[in-house]
Amino acid sequence: MSSIRLVAQTREIPPVDDLLAHTSASAPIAWLRRGEGIVAAGDGTAATLRVEAGDGGPRSGVVAAAWREAMAASEIDDPLALPGTGPVGFGALPFDEDSVSAGVLIVPRTVIGWRDGRSWITRIRRAEEDDFAPVPEPAGFAPHWAGRVGPGAQTPQAYQDAVRAALDEIAAGAYSKVVLARDVTGTVPGDADLRRLVRALSTDYPDTWTFAVDGLIGASPETLVTTHTRTVTARVLAGTTGRGADPDADAAASSALAVSAKDLDEHSYAVRSVLAALRPHTRTLTASDEPFVLELPNLFHLATDVRGELLDGESSLDLVGAMHPTAAVAGSPTDAAVAAIRRLEPFDRGRYAGPVGWIDASGDGEWAIALRCAQFGDVPDDESGVRRVTAYAGAGIVAGSDPESELLETRVKFRPLIDALA
């Protein structure tokens, strides 16, 4: 991408009622929250950067450098200057630098967005091209479809065994916390309109970041980092419990989470890791004194908001590289926790728990941790007629964790995807 020169033009347009109607049915690219966001219109891309393991350093750094160089050489006409206007790269990076999954940054030919009651269209082309590509027309949704999923490489019993192994290692002093995941796998029809899944997640979980990038689709409650005009914000989530069956049980569950020593301990690891990662990149940095209980349709989380002022020259992707992986998705200390994940999980996480989001020409952007998500395989080019899908869910393991309770937590975390696939 560093050798590519782009030309981008943004113009305000009448309000767009349904952003998802504009993106591809088989390969949607979208970033949505509370009905606002940006999508790639149609299938066309102006540029795509794919970064494999060993491609010259940490993948976020490779992508950040390539994006910075490309934007410095590009021509940009953006009178709106809103978050998400101008040329945008949609990105998804793997959790582990050693993963066989590629990191990707995709620059669509057409981006349509809506924020604060204003809509816009950005058209992007390569400098050597004569004109912008035609704007794709919005398309109606294909009929409803359903997926089928079942146990993956890590069965429920094997997951509990992995938790027990982690607890033994914690007791021996190998590390303080590790986040262990399990998977479910299955298929969806080869011609499934994946926009229906994006819409279901966005509608049912409006306060999450709903995303679709290169077959990775999910609804994450956890912001990794957001930057805008030199301000950086992040929301740390760690410590979880399920919602109650009635208002009294719900209130009891929330209250119990707020005072749970095990969950507060897990949360403190995550907050400290985020603050330590951000301090070298900020002039000022503050975090709320005590975590608050974040309410989602199916879960309560302990949450802490972090805010700071960026040093000059730092981009959102630079911060992604500094912060990932956080203790909320890896553990503490990080290196020991990642090594434990490699030993105890019988699969490559791919992009699960990795950074997913977007970056604009100035380096600002919004990045979440890819949670409550599934990775879809390519559209079939054989007679199978199905696409493979793998979903993941994890839980933080600290001293005092109970294997059965952690398994139950993963079941609750699978629910958004399982319900939306049904």
MARMIKOL-271494 format. One record per residue (C-alpha): residue in three letters; z, x, y; chain. Coordinates in steps of 0.02 Angstrom, whole numbers. Layout:
# residues N
+--------+--------+--------+--------+--------+
| residu |     pz |     px |     py | chaine |
+--------+--------+--------+--------+--------+
|    Ala |      Z |      X |      Y |      A |
...
+--------+--------+--------+--------+--------+
END
This chain:
# residues 422
+--------+--------+--------+--------+--------+
| residu |     pz |     px |     py | chaine |
+--------+--------+--------+--------+--------+
|    Met |      0 |      0 |      0 |      A |
|    Ser |     31 |    146 |    117 |      A |
|    Ser |   -157 |    176 |    134 |      A |
|    Ile |   -192 |     -7 |    172 |      A |
|    Arg |   -219 |    -70 |    349 |      A |
|    Leu |   -192 |   -256 |    373 |      A |
|    Val |   -238 |   -378 |    511 |      A |
|    Ala |   -120 |   -526 |    530 |      A |
|    Gln |   -128 |   -677 |    644 |      A |
|    Thr |     11 |   -808 |    661 |      A |
|    Arg |    -12 |   -975 |    747 |      A |
|    Glu |    101 |  -1127 |    764 |      A |
|    Ile |     42 |  -1283 |    673 |      A |
|    Pro |    101 |  -1463 |    660 |      A |
|    Pro |    256 |  -1486 |    551 |      A |
|    Val |    222 |  -1462 |    366 |      A |
|    Asp |    305 |  -1598 |    262 |      A |
|    Asp |    297 |  -1513 |     93 |      A |
|    Leu |    284 |  -1324 |     87 |      A |
|    Leu |    272 |  -1319 |   -103 |      A |
|    Ala |    112 |  -1423 |   -102 |      A |
|    His |     25 |  -1273 |    -24 |      A |
|    Thr |     71 |  -1140 |   -152 |      A |
|    Ser |     -5 |  -1103 |   -322 |      A |
|    Ala |     42 |  -1217 |   -467 |      A |
|    Ser |     33 |  -1080 |   -600 |      A |
|    Ala |     97 |   -935 |   -494 |      A |
|    Pro |    199 |  -1004 |   -349 |      A |
|    Ile |    267 |   -887 |   -217 |      A |
|    Ala |    406 |   -966 |   -116 |      A |
|    Trp |    570 |   -934 |    -26 |      A |
|    Leu |    666 |  -1092 |     20 |      A |
|    Arg |    839 |  -1146 |     78 |      A |
|    Arg |    890 |  -1316 |    142 |      A |
|    Gly |    708 |  -1368 |    151 |      A |
|    Glu |    657 |  -1222 |    262 |      A |
|    Gly |    566 |  -1064 |    214 |      A |
|    Ile |    398 |   -984 |    180 |      A |
|    Val |    268 |   -999 |     42 |      A |
|    Ala |    106 |   -912 |     -4 |      A |
|    Ala |    -36 |  -1036 |     14 |      A |
|    Gly |   -153 |  -1031 |   -135 |      A |
|    Asp |   -175 |   -881 |   -250 |      A |
|    Gly |   -254 |   -750 |   -138 |      A |
|    Thr |   -166 |   -586 |    -98 |      A |
|    Ala |   -208 |   -460 |     38 |      A |
|    Ala |   -110 |   -320 |    -48 |      A |
|    Thr |      5 |   -295 |   -197 |      A |
|    Leu |    118 |   -148 |   -233 |      A |
|    Arg |    185 |   -128 |   -410 |      A |
|    Val |    315 |      8 |   -441 |      A |
|    Glu |    356 |     67 |   -616 |      A |
|    Ala |    503 |    171 |   -676 |      A |
|    Gly |    481 |    353 |   -625 |      A |
|    Asp |    360 |    317 |   -482 |      A |
|    Gly |    435 |    441 |   -361 |      A |
|    Gly |    615 |    387 |   -334 |      A |
|    Pro |    717 |    227 |   -322 |      A |
|    Arg |    596 |     81 |   -322 |      A |
|    Ser |    667 |      1 |   -166 |      A |
|    Gly |    640 |    166 |    -75 |      A |
|    Val |    460 |    180 |   -135 |      A |
|    Val |    425 |      3 |    -79 |      A |
|    Ala |    515 |     24 |     88 |      A |
|    Ala |    417 |    182 |    131 |      A |
|    Ala |    250 |    104 |     82 |      A |
|    Trp |    286 |    -53 |    183 |      A |
|    Arg |    342 |     45 |    337 |      A |
|    Glu |    183 |    151 |    334 |      A |
|    Ala |     69 |      1 |    306 |      A |
|    Met |    146 |    -98 |    449 |      A |
|    Ala |    132 |     50 |    569 |      A |
|    Ala |    -56 |     53 |    536 |      A |
|    Ser |    -83 |   -135 |    545 |      A |
|    Glu |   -140 |   -252 |    685 |      A |
|    Ile |    -20 |   -396 |    710 |      A |
|    Asp |    -40 |   -548 |    823 |      A |
|    Asp |    122 |   -646 |    812 |      A |
|    Pro |    169 |   -741 |    971 |      A |
|    Leu |    306 |   -840 |    881 |      A |
|    Ala |    412 |   -692 |    824 |      A |
|    Leu |    521 |   -803 |    713 |      A |
|    Pro |    601 |   -749 |    549 |      A |
|    Gly |    459 |   -758 |    423 |      A |
|    Thr |    312 |   -751 |    545 |      A |
|    Gly |    185 |   -611 |    549 |      A |
|    Pro |    138 |   -519 |    390 |      A |
|    Val |    265 |   -545 |    251 |      A |
|    Gly |    289 |   -456 |     86 |      A |
|    Phe |    373 |   -555 |    -53 |      A |
|    Gly |    469 |   -439 |   -168 |      A |
|    Ala |    561 |   -434 |   -335 |      A |
|    Leu |    640 |   -276 |   -406 |      A |
|    Pro |    720 |   -245 |   -577 |      A |
|    Phe |    907 |   -231 |   -599 |      A |
|    Asp |    897 |    -60 |   -682 |      A |
|    Glu |    791 |     85 |   -620 |      A |
|    Asp |    752 |    123 |   -803 |      A |
|    Ser |    687 |    -53 |   -837 |      A |
|    Val |    512 |    -74 |   -908 |      A |
|    Ser |    487 |   -218 |   -786 |      A |
|    Ala |    389 |   -173 |   -630 |      A |
|    Gly |    452 |   -194 |   -454 |      A |
|    Val |    328 |   -289 |   -348 |      A |
|    Leu |    290 |   -324 |   -165 |      A |
|    Ile |    155 |   -456 |   -137 |      A |
|    Val |     69 |   -488 |     31 |      A |
|    Pro |    -21 |   -657 |     22 |      A |
|    Arg |   -180 |   -692 |    118 |      A |
|    Thr |   -101 |   -849 |    189 |      A |
|    Val |     82 |   -888 |    224 |      A |
|    Ile |    144 |  -1057 |    284 |      A |
|    Gly |    321 |  -1077 |    348 |      A |
|    Trp |    443 |  -1199 |    425 |      A |
|    Arg |    605 |  -1159 |    516 |      A |
|    Asp |    708 |  -1248 |    649 |      A |
|    Gly |    581 |  -1388 |    663 |      A |
|    Arg |    432 |  -1272 |    690 |      A |
|    Ser |    290 |  -1236 |    569 |      A |
|    Trp |    166 |  -1094 |    569 |      A |
|    Ile |     26 |  -1015 |    473 |      A |
|    Thr |     -4 |   -828 |    455 |      A |
|    Arg |   -174 |   -769 |    396 |      A |
|    Ile |   -188 |   -591 |    331 |      A |
|    Arg |   -336 |   -483 |    285 |      A |
|    Arg |   -377 |   -302 |    257 |      A |
|    Ala |   -443 |   -212 |    411 |      A |
|    Glu |   -609 |   -173 |    326 |      A |
|    Glu |   -642 |   -358 |    292 |      A |
|    Asp |   -745 |   -457 |    417 |      A |
|    Asp |   -642 |   -616 |    424 |      A |
|    Phe |   -491 |   -707 |    355 |      A |
|    Ala |   -509 |   -802 |    193 |      A |
|    Pro |   -522 |   -992 |    203 |      A |
|    Val |   -353 |  -1081 |    206 |      A |
|    Pro |   -322 |  -1164 |     37 |      A |
|    Glu |   -298 |  -1352 |     40 |      A |
|    Pro |   -130 |  -1422 |    -20 |      A |
|    Ala |   -135 |  -1491 |   -196 |      A |
|    Gly |    -42 |  -1633 |   -278 |      A |
|    Phe |     81 |  -1596 |   -416 |      A |
|    Ala |     23 |  -1600 |   -597 |      A |
|    Pro |    114 |  -1716 |   -720 |      A |
|    His |    293 |  -1682 |   -770 |      A |
|    Trp |    319 |  -1557 |   -910 |      A |
|    Ala |    466 |  -1497 |  -1012 |      A |
|    Gly |    512 |  -1327 |  -1082 |      A |
|    Arg |    601 |  -1279 |  -1243 |      A |
|    Val |    735 |  -1143 |  -1245 |      A |
|    Gly |    856 |  -1077 |  -1374 |      A |
|    Pro |    962 |   -925 |  -1413 |      A |
|    Gly |    889 |   -758 |  -1362 |      A |
|    Ala |    929 |   -580 |  -1411 |      A |
|    Gln |   1115 |   -604 |  -1371 |      A |
|    Thr |   1187 |   -749 |  -1471 |      A |
|    Pro |   1346 |   -836 |  -1412 |      A |
|    Gln |   1450 |   -750 |  -1546 |      A |
|    Ala |   1373 |   -580 |  -1508 |      A |
|    Tyr |   1410 |   -608 |  -1324 |      A |
|    Gln |   1595 |   -636 |  -1360 |      A |
|    Asp |   1594 |   -478 |  -1466 |      A |
|    Ala |   1518 |   -382 |  -1320 |      A |
|    Val |   1654 |   -448 |  -1205 |      A |
|    Arg |   1788 |   -389 |  -1328 |      A |
|    Ala |   1707 |   -218 |  -1334 |      A |
|    Ala |   1706 |   -211 |  -1144 |      A |
|    Leu |   1891 |   -260 |  -1137 |      A |
|    Asp |   1932 |   -116 |  -1255 |      A |
|    Glu |   1836 |      5 |  -1142 |      A |
|    Ile |   1924 |    -64 |   -988 |      A |
|    Ala |   2093 |    -40 |  -1072 |      A |
|    Ala |   2043 |    139 |  -1112 |      A |
|    Gly |   2005 |    171 |   -928 |      A |
|    Ala |   1815 |    187 |   -944 |      A |
|    Tyr |   1787 |     69 |   -796 |      A |
|    Ser |   1875 |    -73 |   -705 |      A |
|    Lys |   1743 |   -210 |   -713 |      A |
|    Val |   1578 |   -241 |   -798 |      A |
|    Val |   1461 |   -391 |   -784 |      A |
|    Leu |   1389 |   -440 |   -952 |      A |
|    Ala |   1242 |   -558 |   -971 |      A |
|    Arg |   1162 |   -654 |  -1112 |      A |
|    Asp |    990 |   -731 |  -1126 |      A |
|    Val |    900 |   -887 |  -1186 |      A |
|    Thr |    715 |   -886 |  -1226 |      A |
|    Gly |    582 |  -1016 |  -1252 |      A |
|    Thr |    414 |  -1083 |  -1198 |      A |
|    Val |    334 |  -1200 |  -1072 |      A |
|    Pro |    160 |  -1276 |  -1080 |      A |
|    Gly |     26 |  -1152 |  -1030 |      A |
|    Asp |    -36 |  -1268 |   -893 |      A |
|    Ala |    139 |  -1311 |   -826 |      A |
|    Asp |    146 |  -1340 |   -639 |      A |
|    Leu |    289 |  -1221 |   -600 |      A |
|    Arg |    308 |  -1293 |   -425 |      A |
|    Arg |    401 |  -1436 |   -509 |      A |
|    Leu |    535 |  -1314 |   -566 |      A |
|    Val |    547 |  -1237 |   -392 |      A |
|    Arg |    562 |  -1410 |   -316 |      A |
|    Ala |    697 |  -1466 |   -438 |      A |
|    Leu |    803 |  -1312 |   -403 |      A |
|    Ser |    778 |  -1326 |   -215 |      A |
|    Thr |    823 |  -1511 |   -214 |      A |
|    Asp |    973 |  -1501 |   -331 |      A |
|    Tyr |   1045 |  -1339 |   -257 |      A |
|    Pro |    996 |  -1344 |    -72 |      A |
|    Asp |   1124 |  -1213 |    -17 |      A |
|    Thr |   1053 |  -1080 |   -132 |      A |
|    Trp |    904 |   -966 |   -103 |      A |
|    Thr |    767 |  -1044 |   -209 |      A |
|    Phe |    634 |   -914 |   -248 |      A |
|    Ala |    472 |   -889 |   -343 |      A |
|    Val |    393 |   -716 |   -349 |      A |
|    Asp |    277 |   -649 |   -484 |      A |
|    Gly |    338 |   -771 |   -616 |      A |
|    Leu |    523 |   -749 |   -573 |      A |
|    Ile |    593 |   -920 |   -524 |      A |
|    Gly |    773 |   -964 |   -484 |      A |
|    Ala |    905 |  -1026 |   -362 |      A |
|    Ser |   1028 |   -892 |   -312 |      A |
|    Pro |   1193 |   -931 |   -224 |      A |
|    Glu |   1217 |   -747 |   -179 |      A |
|    Thr |   1139 |   -663 |    -28 |      A |
|    Leu |   1117 |   -477 |    -53 |      A |
|    Val |   1072 |   -443 |    129 |      A |
|    Thr |    991 |   -529 |    277 |      A |
|    Thr |    935 |   -435 |    433 |      A |
|    His |    872 |   -506 |    597 |      A |
|    Thr |    861 |   -418 |    766 |      A |
|    Arg |    978 |   -277 |    712 |      A |
|    Thr |   1110 |   -394 |    638 |      A |
|    Val |   1149 |   -383 |    452 |      A |
|    Thr |   1239 |   -518 |    354 |      A |
|    Ala |   1287 |   -532 |    171 |      A |
|    Arg |   1383 |   -655 |     64 |      A |
|    Val |   1482 |   -587 |    -82 |      A |
|    Leu |   1516 |   -700 |   -232 |      A |
|    Ala |   1629 |   -652 |   -376 |      A |
|    Gly |   1756 |   -759 |   -466 |      A |
|    Thr |   1695 |   -923 |   -539 |      A |
|    Thr |   1756 |  -1085 |   -615 |      A |
|    Gly |   1672 |  -1247 |   -666 |      A |
|    Arg |   1686 |  -1408 |   -567 |      A |
|    Gly |   1808 |  -1542 |   -624 |      A |
|    Ala |   1758 |  -1705 |   -707 |      A |
|    Asp |   1840 |  -1811 |   -570 |      A |
|    Pro |   1905 |  -1782 |   -392 |      A |
|    Asp |   2081 |  -1735 |   -449 |      A |
|    Ala |   2017 |  -1612 |   -580 |      A |
|    Asp |   1894 |  -1544 |   -452 |      A |
|    Ala |   2032 |  -1510 |   -326 |      A |
|    Ala |   2140 |  -1431 |   -460 |      A |
|    Ala |   1999 |  -1316 |   -515 |      A |
|    Ser |   1965 |  -1260 |   -335 |      A |
|    Ser |   2149 |  -1229 |   -301 |      A |
|    Ala |   2172 |  -1132 |   -462 |      A |
|    Leu |   2023 |  -1020 |   -422 |      A |
|    Ala |   2090 |   -982 |   -249 |      A |
|    Val |   2251 |   -908 |   -321 |      A |
|    Ser |   2186 |   -837 |   -486 |      A |
|    Ala |   2242 |   -655 |   -499 |      A |
|    Lys |   2100 |   -615 |   -619 |      A |
|    Asp |   1966 |   -692 |   -507 |      A |
|    Leu |   2038 |   -618 |   -346 |      A |
|    Asp |   2039 |   -448 |   -429 |      A |
|    Glu |   1858 |   -468 |   -483 |      A |
|    His |   1811 |   -525 |   -308 |      A |
|    Ser |   1895 |   -378 |   -222 |      A |
|    Tyr |   1790 |   -255 |   -323 |      A |
|    Ala |   1631 |   -340 |   -263 |      A |
|    Val |   1683 |   -346 |    -79 |      A |
|    Arg |   1735 |   -164 |    -77 |      A |
|    Ser |   1569 |   -110 |   -153 |      A |
|    Val |   1468 |   -204 |    -21 |      A |
|    Leu |   1571 |   -135 |    124 |      A |
|    Ala |   1557 |     43 |     58 |      A |
|    Ala |   1368 |     26 |     40 |      A |
|    Leu |   1341 |    -46 |    214 |      A |
|    Arg |   1457 |     65 |    318 |      A |
|    Pro |   1337 |    215 |    329 |      A |
|    His |   1199 |    100 |    393 |      A |
|    Thr |   1296 |      4 |    527 |      A |
|    Arg |   1381 |     31 |    694 |      A |
|    Thr |   1505 |   -110 |    665 |      A |
|    Leu |   1551 |   -202 |    506 |      A |
|    Thr |   1674 |   -344 |    476 |      A |
|    Ala |   1721 |   -455 |    330 |      A |
|    Ser |   1827 |   -612 |    320 |      A |
|    Asp |   2009 |   -571 |    282 |      A |
|    Glu |   2022 |   -686 |    131 |      A |
|    Pro |   1888 |   -760 |     18 |      A |
|    Phe |   1846 |   -943 |     32 |      A |
|    Val |   1797 |  -1062 |   -107 |      A |
|    Leu |   1610 |  -1099 |   -104 |      A |
|    Glu |   1566 |  -1268 |   -177 |      A |
|    Leu |   1405 |  -1288 |   -277 |      A |
|    Pro |   1352 |  -1442 |   -378 |      A |
|    Asn |   1412 |  -1366 |   -542 |      A |
|    Leu |   1527 |  -1221 |   -493 |      A |
|    Phe |   1657 |  -1153 |   -375 |      A |
|    His |   1641 |   -971 |   -321 |      A |
|    Leu |   1755 |   -857 |   -222 |      A |
|    Ala |   1652 |   -800 |    -72 |      A |
|    Thr |   1669 |   -676 |     71 |      A |
|    Asp |   1549 |   -661 |    218 |      A |
|    Val |   1508 |   -489 |    290 |      A |
|    Arg |   1425 |   -454 |    459 |      A |
|    Gly |   1374 |   -295 |    550 |      A |
|    Glu |   1260 |   -212 |    677 |      A |
|    Leu |   1123 |   -103 |    604 |      A |
|    Leu |   1088 |     75 |    653 |      A |
|    Asp |    914 |    104 |    726 |      A |
|    Gly |    772 |    125 |    602 |      A |
|    Glu |    852 |     36 |    456 |      A |
|    Ser |    754 |   -102 |    369 |      A |
|    Ser |    812 |   -240 |    253 |      A |
|    Leu |    735 |   -145 |    107 |      A |
|    Asp |    831 |     12 |    154 |      A |
|    Leu |    991 |    -90 |    141 |      A |
|    Val |    934 |   -165 |    -25 |      A |
|    Gly |    922 |     12 |    -91 |      A |
|    Ala |   1094 |     57 |    -25 |      A |
|    Met |   1181 |    -98 |    -92 |      A |
|    His |   1102 |   -131 |   -261 |      A |
|    Pro |   1178 |   -148 |   -386 |      A |
|    Thr |   1337 |   -222 |   -315 |      A |
|    Ala |   1497 |   -239 |   -413 |      A |
|    Ala |   1462 |   -427 |   -419 |      A |
|    Val |   1317 |   -400 |   -541 |      A |
|    Ala |   1354 |   -228 |   -616 |      A |
|    Gly |   1538 |   -185 |   -607 |      A |
|    Ser |   1648 |    -44 |   -545 |      A |
|    Pro |   1628 |    104 |   -542 |      A |
|    Thr |   1442 |     68 |   -534 |      A |
|    Asp |   1374 |    210 |   -642 |      A |
|    Ala |   1500 |    179 |   -781 |      A |
|    Ala |   1468 |     -8 |   -775 |      A |
|    Val |   1278 |     10 |   -784 |      A |
|    Ala |   1298 |    129 |   -932 |      A |
|    Ala |   1407 |     -2 |  -1018 |      A |
|    Ile |   1278 |   -137 |   -985 |      A |
|    Arg |   1145 |    -30 |  -1067 |      A |
|    Arg |   1257 |     -8 |  -1220 |      A |
|    Leu |   1323 |   -185 |  -1237 |      A |
|    Glu |   1173 |   -294 |  -1191 |      A |
|    Pro |   1035 |   -296 |  -1324 |      A |
|    Phe |    894 |   -323 |  -1199 |      A |
|    Asp |    815 |   -256 |  -1041 |      A |
|    Arg |    873 |   -370 |   -900 |      A |
|    Gly |    708 |   -350 |   -810 |      A |
|    Arg |    724 |   -428 |   -637 |      A |
|    Tyr |    877 |   -532 |   -678 |      A |
|    Ala |   1017 |   -482 |   -557 |      A |
|    Gly |    894 |   -375 |   -460 |      A |
|    Pro |    844 |   -396 |   -276 |      A |
|    Val |    723 |   -537 |   -233 |      A |
|    Gly |    665 |   -588 |    -60 |      A |
|    Trp |    547 |   -546 |     82 |      A |
|    Ile |    520 |   -420 |    222 |      A |
|    Asp |    422 |   -437 |    384 |      A |
|    Ala |    329 |   -313 |    494 |      A |
|    Ser |    486 |   -263 |    590 |      A |
|    Gly |    582 |   -230 |    430 |      A |
|    Asp |    688 |   -385 |    445 |      A |
|    Gly |    703 |   -498 |    295 |      A |
|    Glu |    808 |   -601 |    177 |      A |
|    Trp |    856 |   -535 |      5 |      A |
|    Ala |    959 |   -620 |   -129 |      A |
|    Ile |   1019 |   -566 |   -300 |      A |
|    Ala |    908 |   -645 |   -433 |      A |
|    Leu |   1033 |   -758 |   -519 |      A |
|    Arg |   1015 |   -930 |   -602 |      A |
|    Cys |    837 |   -875 |   -638 |      A |
|    Ala |    703 |   -862 |   -771 |      A |
|    Gln |    555 |   -745 |   -793 |      A |
|    Phe |    393 |   -830 |   -846 |      A |
|    Gly |    258 |   -737 |   -940 |      A |
|    Asp |     75 |   -736 |   -892 |      A |
|    Val |    -34 |   -889 |   -910 |      A |
|    Pro |    -95 |   -881 |  -1091 |      A |
|    Asp |   -268 |   -810 |  -1122 |      A |
|    Asp |   -263 |   -855 |  -1307 |      A |
|    Glu |   -251 |  -1016 |  -1407 |      A |
|    Ser |    -61 |  -1025 |  -1407 |      A |
|    Gly |    -61 |  -1143 |  -1259 |      A |
|    Val |    114 |  -1091 |  -1203 |      A |
|    Arg |    199 |   -971 |  -1082 |      A |
|    Arg |    352 |   -874 |  -1133 |      A |
|    Val |    509 |   -894 |  -1027 |      A |
|    Thr |    674 |   -799 |  -1030 |      A |
|    Ala |    828 |   -850 |   -931 |      A |
|    Tyr |    989 |   -753 |   -905 |      A |
|    Ala |   1169 |   -785 |   -855 |      A |
|    Gly |   1318 |   -668 |   -842 |      A |
|    Ala |   1503 |   -657 |   -807 |      A |
|    Gly |   1617 |   -523 |   -734 |      A |
|    Ile |   1734 |   -444 |   -861 |      A |
|    Val |   1899 |   -369 |   -801 |      A |
|    Ala |   2068 |   -340 |   -881 |      A |
|    Gly |   2133 |   -511 |   -931 |      A |
|    Ser |   1962 |   -589 |   -963 |      A |
|    Asp |   1949 |   -706 |  -1111 |      A |
|    Pro |   1789 |   -696 |  -1217 |      A |
|    Glu |   1780 |   -883 |  -1247 |      A |
|    Ser |   1806 |   -923 |  -1063 |      A |
|    Glu |   1673 |   -798 |  -1011 |      A |
|    Leu |   1551 |   -877 |  -1134 |      A |
|    Leu |   1588 |  -1047 |  -1059 |      A |
|    Glu |   1555 |   -976 |   -885 |      A |
|    Thr |   1382 |   -920 |   -939 |      A |
|    Arg |   1346 |  -1093 |  -1009 |      A |
|    Val |   1389 |  -1171 |   -841 |      A |
|    Lys |   1279 |  -1043 |   -751 |      A |
|    Phe |   1133 |  -1083 |   -865 |      A |
|    Arg |   1141 |  -1266 |   -818 |      A |
|    Pro |   1031 |  -1263 |   -661 |      A |
|    Leu |    885 |  -1187 |   -758 |      A |
|    Ile |    911 |  -1284 |   -919 |      A |
|    Asp |    921 |  -1450 |   -825 |      A |
|    Ala |    767 |  -1409 |   -721 |      A |
|    Leu |    666 |  -1358 |   -874 |      A |
|    Ala |    709 |  -1518 |   -968 |      A |
+--------+--------+--------+--------+--------+
END
